[in-house]
Structure formats: C-alpha cells, structure tokens
Amino acid sequence: MNALWAGGGTVLVSISGIFLFQESISLLKLIGILCIVLGVVGLNIPKQENKPGKAVS
C-alpha cells in the first residue's frame, strides 16, 4: 500500500513541476512517468482468488 502512495505522489509532483514551474519535458521523463502509472494500476488490479466450492479453469 505504501508503494502505491509513493508512486502516486511521485507522479503528481512530477506533473505539477512540469505545469507549475515549466520544467523541461523529455521523452525519457514521460516514459518514466508512464511506467510508474502502469505499475500503480497493475498493483490495483484485483487478483482472482480461489474461493471454496468453485472450480478453477
């Protein structure tokens, strides 16, 4: 759970810096932000749990 907050905070600070303080935008920076966002989304996708009485296919 802490990793989600850390990743989300990092993205928000990076985007805020770009818009509020006119920081430079590079392709590498955008790719890094995208990787963090994809990681946070991937951690939030619920995993299907095996429930008793249900067949696993």
C-alpha positions in Angstrom: 0.0 0.0 0.0 2.9 2.4 0.7 4.3 1.8 -2.7 1.0 3.0 -4.3 1.1 6.2 -2.3 4.8 6.8 -3.1 4.3 6.1 -6.8 1.2 8.3 -7.0 2.9 11.1 -5.1 5.9 11.0 -7.4 3.7 11.3 -10.5 1.8 14.2 -9.0 4.9 16.1 -8.0 6.5 15.5 -11.5 3.4 16.6 -13.3 3.0 19.6 -11.0 6.6 20.6 -11.7 6.0 20.4 -15.4 2.9 22.6 -15.4 3.6 25.0 -12.5 7.3 25.5 -12.8 7.8 25.0 -16.5 10.2 22.1 -16.0 11.6 20.5 -19.2 9.7 17.6 -20.7 11.7 14.9 -22.3 10.7 11.6 -23.8 12.6 9.7 -21.1 10.7 11.6 -18.4 7.4 10.8 -19.9 8.3 7.2 -20.3 9.3 7.1 -16.6 6.0 8.7 -15.5 4.1 6.2 -17.7 5.9 3.3 -16.1 5.0 4.5 -12.6 1.4 5.0 -13.6 1.2 1.5 -15.2 2.8 0.0 -12.0 0.3 1.6 -9.7 -2.6 0.5 -12.0 -1.1 -3.0 -12.1 -0.9 -3.2 -8.3 -4.6 -2.1 -8.0 -6.0 -4.7 -10.4 -7.6 -7.2 -8.1 -6.4 -10.8 -8.4 -8.9 -13.5 -8.8 -8.9 -15.6 -5.6 -9.8 -19.2 -5.5 -13.0 -19.5 -3.5 -14.0 -22.8 -1.9 -16.5 -24.7 -3.9 -15.6 -23.0 -7.2 -13.8 -24.9 -10.0 -10.7 -23.3 -11.3 -10.5 -23.3 -15.0 
